Amino acid sequence: MASQISVGALSAMFDSTKLHVPQPILQCLRIKPVVVREQDRYGVVFSDVNHFVRTMLPTQLNSYVTDGILRRGSFVRLTNFQVSVVKGKHLLIIMGLEVLSALGEAERIGDPKPLEPKSGDEMGGQSTTLSSNEFYNAPQPHNPPQHFQNIQRSRPSGMTSNANIFSIEALSPFANNKWTIKARCTHKSNIKTWKNTFGEGKLFSVNLLDDSGEIRATAFKDQCDLLYPIFEEGAVYYISSPCTVKMAKKEFSNVNNDYELTFDRDTVVEKAEDQNDVPQIRFNFTSLGDLQSIDKGTTIDVLGILKDVDATSQVTSKTTGKPYDKRELTLVDNSGFSVRLTVWGNTATNFDTPPESVVAFKGVKVSDFGGRTLSLLSSGTVTVDPDIEEAHRLKGWYDAQGKSNSFTAYSSGATGGGGGSWPTFKIISEIRDEEIPSADSFESFSLKATVIHVKDNLCYPACPNEACKNKKVTRGDLDQWHCERCERSYANPKYRYILSLNACDHTGQIWLSCFDEAGQMIFGMTADELMKIKEEDDAAANEITKGATYCTWNFKCRAKLDTYQEQQRTRYNVYAATPIDYATEADQLSKLIASYSI
């Protein structure tokens, strides 16, 4: 087995004077689970007998560890990787590997030492990035394999001569901080504005595509104004660092990538002269007949024949009072099913595609309203008569026989009846996966969860004057509490709950914000009463706080987008909390089971 290892391959990756092994075979010495931004990851140590290097498995390879395929002592072949030296630290970034199960497992072979940076001017403290299949000035194998993807390509003439083109899949927070990608803008959002207690600003985002994958990029404030006129949907651009690469917030994006970009002040965006060597938008279609098996809240792509187009209508946001334009479409395909799909905003008002066209939708959300319905996300795209094989095949079927077919519509009866007015509860994994359409809208849901932690800051001093609408007061001279809104001082404030609590169910954990009414239910007393106890006996107040944990509640919540320090996040606010009524819930479960006629 020792003879199978590519001895010296690790040092050769970082030394252009040595022969590069395109697909080195290494031994796995250690596997350690870690948590990065609430994601389960695995740190691994690989050895080439002479040296070892630490790295992280990409999330798509986690199953190798969880399924027991990759173990301590296993042998692997690296099929797709990138290396960097950043501030003297060797980084190996793995994007693909093959576990050589036929070689079995073995105790550590040799006495490998940690890699040390090469001394002298060649490294010079600079960051050097090399790909798994193209090393600058490195000797190349006589017959290199043809199936490797180019992670780094020479930039064409007319661009900066010493720049290199990276593939999107090679971008990560751990990679070289100097890079350029060449990508097609497949989606450009409208400019969105926000205003809250932390400030105000604006943003827009684009989806970028090359032959290796997709990534989402967002511009804030000044960069928003600068870059918005530059980007055009369908055009190809060179985008060069500095540009922040960070973990993706999947709830705001339909792009399949663990990372996303934020444009910095000095990010360079240039329109490419050659617009044809980057692929067009890519799809992963779900048949309309398979929608019943797709979980609610899942984001998918669909392709269908446009059967009906309704007139534009308006709905009004309950929170802002703003009207939103919407339009209902009916799609059919060769599965024999039809489904209603809603488009919003400018897409709705400008939609002029004639019936019987083939339309591809990328980034639609599955809902169970009325059985199964679809809604185009703000980051989604619409492509009419796409020049792809699936579209040509669907159009041929429709013209030949589909026009005269009848189709099965998804209806509320398809999901099973019963349950009366019993609210539909969501599990935490569903809630975290769902996307809020815009900052001006919210999603309401019910949640059954157990409180496992309550943060220490339980309440705040508010103005006793009802007209001030719970404005916070500050303690001034002579132990008086002053309100800036009514410009009066009071001997005592009126304390109000403002809780941050962590709750869990069998699928995960979530942070919830609770205000005064919900706080009174959870603690069984007003905030004034709790603060009075705290002043007299701090230990007794702590026991009351502890008593609120490990209790299960039915929460009624709202999810809303929030922007803080130029970062979008979803905030979950509780507006009602009720204790579990086990007798009622058992009766409702009994009725629900009976409705299935099992």
C-alpha positions in Angstrom: 0.0 0.0 0.0 2.9 2.4 0.7 4.0 2.0 -2.9 0.6 3.4 -4.0 1.0 6.7 -2.3 2.3 9.7 -4.4 5.4 10.3 -2.2 6.4 13.9 -2.2 3.3 15.1 -4.0 2.3 17.6 -1.3 5.6 19.5 -1.4 5.5 19.5 -5.3 2.1 21.2 -5.2 3.8 24.2 -3.6 7.1 24.1 -5.5 7.2 25.0 -9.2 10.6 23.3 -9.7 9.2 19.8 -8.9 7.1 17.5 -11.0 3.5 18.0 -10.4 1.2 14.9 -9.8 -2.2 15.7 -11.4 -4.1 13.2 -9.2 -2.0 12.4 -6.2 -2.8 9.4 -4.0 -2.6 10.3 -0.2 -3.4 8.7 3.1 -6.0 10.1 5.5 -4.4 10.4 9.0 -7.2 12.1 10.9 -10.9 13.2 10.5 -12.4 15.7 12.9 -15.9 17.1 12.9 -16.2 20.9 13.1 -19.0 23.4 12.9 -18.6 26.4 10.5 -21.4 29.0 10.4 -23.9 26.5 11.7 -22.8 24.0 9.0 -21.4 20.5 9.8 -18.0 20.2 8.2 -15.1 17.8 8.6 -11.4 18.7 9.0 -9.0 16.1 7.6 -5.3 15.5 7.6 -3.7 14.0 4.4 -0.2 12.6 4.1 2.2 11.7 1.2 4.6 9.8 3.6 7.0 12.7 3.7 4.7 15.5 4.7 1.1 16.1 5.9 -1.4 19.0 5.4 -4.6 19.9 7.1 -7.7 20.8 5.0 -11.5 20.8 5.0 -13.8 18.5 3.1 -16.4 20.4 1.0 -19.9 19.9 2.3 -20.9 17.8 -0.8 -18.4 15.2 0.4 -19.7 15.0 4.0 -21.5 11.8 3.2 -18.1 10.1 2.6 -17.5 10.5 6.4 -21.1 9.9 7.6 -21.5 6.8 5.5 -18.2 5.4 6.7 -16.6 5.5 3.2 -13.7 7.8 4.3 -12.0 6.7 7.5 -8.8 7.2 9.4 -6.2 5.2 7.5 -8.1 5.3 4.1 -6.4 6.1 0.8 -7.7 8.8 -1.5 -7.0 10.1 -5.0 -7.5 13.9 -5.3 -9.3 14.6 -8.5 -10.0 18.4 -8.2 -8.1 20.7 -5.9 -6.4 24.0 -5.5 -3.4 25.1 -3.4 -2.3 28.4 -1.9 0.4 29.8 0.3 -1.0 32.7 2.3 1.3 34.4 4.8 3.5 31.3 5.0 0.6 28.9 5.6 0.0 26.1 3.1 -3.7 25.8 2.1 -5.0 22.8 0.2 -8.6 23.3 -1.0 -10.3 20.1 -2.1 -13.2 20.1 -4.5 -13.2 16.5 -5.6 -11.7 13.2 -4.4 -12.1 9.5 -4.8 -11.8 7.0 -1.9 -9.7 4.0 -2.9 -11.6 1.4 -1.0 -9.7 -1.4 -2.7 -6.5 -0.4 -0.9 -8.3 -0.8 2.5 -7.0 1.0 5.6 -3.6 1.1 7.3 -1.9 2.6 10.2 0.1 5.8 9.5 2.8 5.1 6.9 6.1 6.8 7.4 6.8 9.7 9.7 5.3 12.7 7.8 6.3 16.2 8.9 4.2 19.4 8.5 4.9 21.3 5.3 7.1 24.4 5.7 7.1 27.3 3.3 10.0 27.4 0.9 12.6 29.9 2.0 14.0 32.7 -0.3 12.6 35.1 -2.7 10.4 32.6 -4.6 7.7 32.7 -1.8 8.7 36.1 -0.4 5.6 36.1 1.8 3.4 36.6 -1.2 0.2 34.6 -1.8 0.7 32.0 -4.5 -2.2 30.1 -6.0 -1.9 27.0 -8.2 -4.6 24.8 -9.6 -4.8 21.0 -9.7 -4.2 20.9 -13.4 -2.2 24.0 -14.4 1.0 25.0 -12.6 2.8 28.1 -13.9 6.2 27.1 -15.3 5.8 23.6 -13.8 6.8 20.5 -15.8 3.7 18.8 -17.2 3.1 15.1 -17.6 3.5 13.8 -21.1 -0.2 12.8 -21.5 -2.3 14.7 -19.0 -5.9 13.4 -18.4 -8.4 15.2 -20.6 -11.4 15.2 -18.1 -9.9 17.7 -15.6 -11.6 21.1 -15.5 -9.4 24.1 -15.8 -9.6 25.9 -12.4 -7.2 28.6 -13.6 -6.8 29.8 -17.2 -4.6 32.5 -18.7 -6.4 35.7 -19.2 -6.9 36.7 -22.8 -4.9 39.5 -24.5 -6.1 42.9 -23.8 -6.5 42.2 -20.0 -3.9 42.5 -17.3 -1.1 40.2 -18.4 -0.3 38.8 -15.0 -3.9 38.0 -14.0 -5.5 34.5 -14.1 -9.0 33.4 -14.6 -10.4 31.3 -11.8 -13.5 29.1 -12.0 -16.4 30.0 -9.8 -16.1 26.6 -8.0 -12.5 27.5 -7.0 -13.6 30.6 -5.0 -13.7 30.2 -1.2 -12.8 32.2 1.9 -9.7 30.1 2.2 -8.4 30.6 -1.4 -6.0 33.1 -2.8 -7.1 36.7 -2.3 -6.1 37.7 -5.8 -8.4 36.3 -8.5 -10.5 37.1 -11.6 -13.5 35.2 -12.8 -15.2 35.4 -16.2 -19.0 34.8 -15.7 -22.3 35.5 -17.3 -24.9 37.6 -15.4 -28.0 35.3 -15.4 -30.1 37.4 -13.1 -30.1 41.0 -11.9 -32.4 42.0 -9.0 -34.1 45.4 -8.6 -32.5 47.8 -6.1 -33.9 47.2 -2.6 -33.8 49.8 0.1 -33.9 49.4 3.9 -34.2 51.7 6.9 -34.1 50.7 10.5 -32.7 51.7 13.9 -29.2 50.9 12.7 -29.3 53.1 9.6 -30.4 53.0 6.0 -29.1 51.8 2.7 -29.6 50.1 -0.6 -28.5 46.9 -2.3 -28.9 44.7 -5.4 -27.7 41.3 -6.3 -26.7 39.3 -9.4 -26.3 35.6 -10.2 -23.1 34.8 -12.0 -22.5 31.6 -14.0 -19.5 30.0 -15.7 -18.8 26.4 -16.8 -18.0 25.2 -13.3 -21.0 26.6 -11.4 -22.9 29.6 -10.1 -22.5 32.2 -7.3 -24.5 35.1 -6.0 -22.9 38.5 -5.6 -24.4 41.6 -3.7 -23.5 45.3 -3.9 -24.4 47.6 -1.0 -24.8 51.4 -0.8 -22.2 53.3 -2.9 -21.3 50.1 -4.8 -24.9 49.6 -5.5 -25.1 53.0 -7.3 -21.8 52.3 -9.1 -22.4 48.8 -10.4 -26.2 48.7 -11.0 -25.9 50.4 -14.4 -23.0 48.2 -15.5 -24.6 44.8 -15.1 -27.0 43.5 -17.8 -28.7 40.2 -17.7 -27.2 37.8 -20.2 -23.9 39.7 -20.6 -20.4 38.3 -19.7 -18.1 40.1 -17.3 -14.6 39.9 -15.8 -14.8 40.4 -12.0 -11.6 40.9 -10.1 -10.8 40.9 -6.4 -10.7 42.6 -3.9 -14.2 41.1 -3.4 -15.4 39.4 -0.2 -16.0 35.6 -0.4 -18.2 34.4 2.5 -20.6 31.6 3.5 -23.8 31.9 1.6 -27.1 32.7 3.2 -29.2 30.1 1.5 -32.5 31.6 2.6 -31.9 34.6 0.3 -30.7 32.8 -2.8 -31.6 30.0 -5.2 -28.0 29.5 -6.3 -26.4 26.2 -5.6 -23.2 27.3 -3.9 -21.9 27.2 -0.3 -20.3 30.7 -0.8 -21.4 34.1 -2.0 -19.7 37.4 -3.0 -19.9 40.9 -1.7 -18.6 43.6 -4.0 -16.0 45.8 -2.2 -15.1 49.4 -2.9 -12.2 48.4 -5.2 -13.8 45.4 -6.9 -13.2 45.7 -10.7 -16.0 44.8 -13.1 -15.3 44.8 -16.8 -17.6 43.7 -19.7 -15.9 41.0 -21.7 -15.3 41.4 -25.4 -15.9 37.7 -26.0 -19.5 37.0 -24.9 -19.7 33.4 -26.3 -17.3 31.2 -24.4 -19.4 31.2 -21.1 -22.5 29.0 -20.9 -26.0 30.4 -20.8 -28.3 29.9 -17.8 -28.4 26.3 -16.6 -31.5 24.5 -15.2 -32.3 21.5 -13.1 -35.9 20.8 -14.0 -38.6 19.1 -11.9 -41.5 17.5 -13.7 -44.9 18.9 -12.8 -46.0 15.4 -12.1 -43.4 15.1 -9.3 -44.5 18.2 -7.4 -46.5 16.3 -4.8 -43.3 14.5 -3.6 -41.4 17.8 -3.3 -41.3 19.3 0.2 -43.1 22.6 0.8 -40.6 25.5 0.7 -38.2 23.8 -1.7 -36.8 25.9 -4.5 -36.9 24.2 -7.9 -36.7 24.9 -11.7 -39.7 24.0 -13.9 -40.3 23.8 -17.7 -43.8 23.9 -19.1 -46.2 25.0 -21.8 -47.9 28.2 -20.9 -51.6 27.2 -20.9 -53.4 30.3 -19.4 -52.4 33.8 -18.4 -54.5 35.7 -15.9 -54.8 39.5 -15.7 -52.6 41.4 -13.3 -54.0 41.9 -9.8 -52.8 43.5 -6.6 -52.3 42.4 -3.0 -51.6 44.7 -0.1 -48.9 44.1 2.5 -50.4 43.8 5.9 -47.3 45.5 7.5 -46.5 48.3 5.1 -49.8 48.8 3.3 -47.9 48.8 0.0 -49.6 47.2 -3.0 -47.8 44.4 -4.9 -48.6 43.4 -8.5 -49.1 39.7 -9.1 -50.1 37.5 -12.1 -51.3 33.9 -12.1 -50.0 31.6 -14.8 -51.0 28.0 -15.6 -48.4 25.6 -16.8 -48.7 22.0 -18.2 -46.2 19.4 -19.3 -46.1 15.8 -20.6 -46.6 14.4 -17.2 -50.3 15.2 -17.6 -50.4 17.7 -14.7 -51.1 21.4 -14.6 -50.0 23.8 -11.9 -50.6 27.5 -11.0 -47.5 29.7 -10.9 -47.5 33.3 -9.5 -45.1 36.0 -10.7 -44.7 39.3 -8.9 -43.8 42.9 -9.4 -42.3 44.0 -12.8 -42.3 40.5 -14.0 -46.1 40.4 -13.5 -46.8 43.7 -15.1 -44.4 43.2 -18.1 -45.4 39.6 -18.8 -46.5 39.4 -22.4 -45.7 35.9 -23.4 -48.4 34.3 -25.5 -50.1 31.0 -24.5 -48.7 27.8 -25.9 -45.1 29.1 -25.5 -42.5 27.0 -23.8 -41.3 28.8 -20.7 -38.5 27.9 -18.3 -38.6 29.2 -14.7 -35.5 29.1 -12.6 -36.0 29.6 -8.8 -39.6 28.9 -8.0 -40.8 28.1 -4.5 -43.1 25.2 -3.9 -46.2 25.9 -1.7 -49.0 23.6 -0.6 -51.7 26.4 -0.9 -54.4 24.7 -2.8 -52.6 21.4 -3.0 -49.4 22.5 -4.9 -48.7 25.9 -6.3 -45.5 27.7 -7.3 -44.2 31.2 -6.8 -41.3 32.9 -8.6 -38.7 34.2 -6.2 -37.3 37.7 -6.5 -34.0 36.1 -7.5 -35.7 33.8 -10.0 -35.7 34.1 -13.8 -38.1 33.5 -16.7 -36.8 32.3 -20.1 -39.2 32.0 -23.0 -38.6 29.4 -25.7 -35.2 28.4 -24.4 -32.9 26.8 -27.0 -32.4 23.6 -25.0 -33.2 20.0 -25.8 -35.8 19.6 -23.1 -37.8 22.6 -24.5 -37.7 21.4 -28.1 -38.9 17.9 -27.0 -41.7 19.4 -24.9 -42.8 21.7 -27.8 -42.8 18.7 -30.2 -45.0 16.7 -27.8 -47.5 19.5 -27.3 -47.9 20.2 -31.0 -48.3 16.5 -31.8 -50.8 15.5 -29.0 -50.6 17.7 -25.9 -53.0 20.4 -27.3 -55.9 18.0 -27.2 -55.0 16.4 -23.8 -56.8 17.1 -20.5 -54.6 17.8 -17.5 -54.9 17.0 -13.8 -54.8 20.1 -11.7 -53.3 20.1 -8.2 -56.1 20.9 -5.7 -56.4 21.2 -1.9 -58.0 17.7 -1.8 -54.8 16.2 -2.9 -53.2 16.7 0.4 -55.7 15.0 2.6 -58.5 16.6 4.6 -59.4 16.7 8.2 -58.0 18.7 11.0 -60.7 21.4 11.3 -59.3 24.8 12.3 -56.2 23.2 13.9 -53.3 25.4 12.9 -50.6 24.1 10.5 -47.4 23.9 12.4 -44.0 24.2 10.7 -40.8 22.4 11.9 -37.7 24.4 12.4 -35.9 22.9 9.4 -38.7 24.1 7.1 -38.6 27.6 8.6 -34.9 28.0 8.2 -35.0 26.8 4.5 -37.8 29.2 3.4 -37.1 32.5 1.7 -38.8 35.8 2.5 -39.7 37.4 -0.9 -38.7 41.0 0.1 -38.0 43.3 3.1 -41.5 44.7 2.8 -43.3 41.4 3.4 -43.3 38.7 6.1 -44.3 35.1 6.5 -46.5 34.0 9.4 -46.3 30.5 10.8 -47.0 28.4 13.9 -44.3 26.6 15.7 -44.3 24.0 18.4 -40.9 24.2 20.2 -39.1 23.9 23.5 -37.3 26.8 25.1 -33.7 25.7 25.9 -32.0 29.1 26.6 -33.0 32.7 27.5 -30.5 35.5 27.1 -29.9 37.6 30.2 -31.3 40.9 28.9 -34.9 40.3 29.7 -36.6 43.7 29.6 -36.1 47.4 29.1 -37.4 50.5 30.9 -40.2 52.1 28.9 -42.1 55.4 29.3 -45.3 55.0 31.4 -47.1 57.4 29.1 -49.2 55.3 26.7 -48.9 58.0 24.0 -45.2 57.4 23.8 -45.8 53.9 22.5 -43.3 52.2 24.8 -40.4 54.5 24.1 -37.3 53.6 26.1 -36.4 56.0 28.9 -33.0 56.8 30.5 -32.1 57.3 34.1 -31.2 60.9 34.9 -30.4 62.9 37.9 -32.2 62.3 41.2 -33.1 58.8 40.1 -35.6 60.2 37.7 -36.4 58.4 34.4 -36.5 60.8 31.4 -38.4 60.2 28.1 -37.1 62.2 25.1 -40.4 61.8 23.2 -42.7 63.4 25.8 -39.9 65.3 27.5 -41.1 64.4 30.9 -39.4 62.6 33.8 -40.9 59.8 36.0 -40.1 58.3 39.3 -40.4 54.8 37.9 -40.4 53.4 34.4 -42.7 50.7 33.1 -40.6 47.7 32.3 -41.5 45.7 29.2 -40.1 42.3 28.0 -37.8 42.1 25.0 -36.6 38.5 25.1 -34.2 36.6 22.9 -34.6 32.9 23.4 -33.3 29.8 21.8 -36.0 27.1 21.0 -35.7 23.6 19.5 -37.6 20.8 18.0 -36.5 17.4 16.6 -35.1 19.1 13.4 -33.0 21.9 14.9 -32.7 25.1 16.8 -33.9 28.7 16.2 -33.5 32.1 17.8 -36.9 33.8 18.5 -37.5 37.4 19.6 -40.4 37.9 22.1 -42.0 41.1 23.2 -44.1 42.0 26.2 -47.3 39.9 25.7 -45.4 36.7 24.9 -43.0 37.4 27.7 -45.8 37.6 30.2 -47.0 34.2 29.1 -43.6 32.6 29.3 -42.7 34.0 32.7 -46.2 34.1 34.2 -45.8 37.7 35.5 -45.2 41.2 34.2 -41.8 42.6 33.6 -42.3 45.1 36.4 -43.0 42.2 38.8 -39.9 40.3 37.7 -37.7 43.4 38.0 -39.0 44.0 41.5 -38.1 40.4 42.5 -34.7 40.9 40.9 -34.0 44.1 43.0 -35.0 42.3 46.2 -33.5 38.8 45.6 -31.3 38.3 42.5 -31.0 34.5 43.0 -34.8 34.2 43.1 -35.1 36.0 39.8 -32.5 33.7 38.3 -34.6 30.7 39.3 -37.6 32.2 37.6 -35.6 32.6 34.4 -34.3 29.0 34.7 -37.9 27.9 35.2 -38.8 29.2 31.8 -36.5 26.8 30.0 -37.3 23.3 29.0 -41.0 24.2 28.6 -42.8 23.6 25.3 -45.0 26.2 23.7 -47.2 26.8 20.7 -45.7 29.9 19.2 -47.3 32.2 16.6 -44.5 33.9 14.7 -43.6 36.2 11.9 -40.5 35.9 9.8 -39.1 39.2 8.3 -36.0 40.3 6.5 -33.7 42.6 8.4 -30.5 44.3 7.4 -27.8 45.0 9.9 -24.3 46.2 9.1 -24.9 45.5 5.4 -25.9 41.9 6.1 -29.3 40.6 5.4 -30.8 38.1 7.9 -34.2 36.7 8.8 -35.6 37.8 12.2 -38.3 35.6 13.8 -40.7 37.5 16.1 -43.2 35.8 18.4 -46.5 37.6 18.7 -48.3 34.9 20.8 -47.3 32.0 23.0 -49.7 29.5 24.5 -48.9 26.4 26.6 -49.5 23.0 25.2 -53.1 21.7 25.8 -52.3 18.0 25.6 -56.0 16.9 25.8 -57.0 19.1 22.8 -53.9 18.2 20.8 -54.5 14.4 21.4 -58.1 14.9 20.2 -57.0 16.8 17.1 -54.4 14.1 16.3 -57.0 11.4 16.6 -59.3 13.3 14.1 -56.4 13.8 11.7 -55.5 10.1 11.8 -59.1 9.2 11.2 -59.3 11.5 8.2 -56.7 9.3 6.3 -59.0 6.3 6.5 -56.2 4.0 7.4 
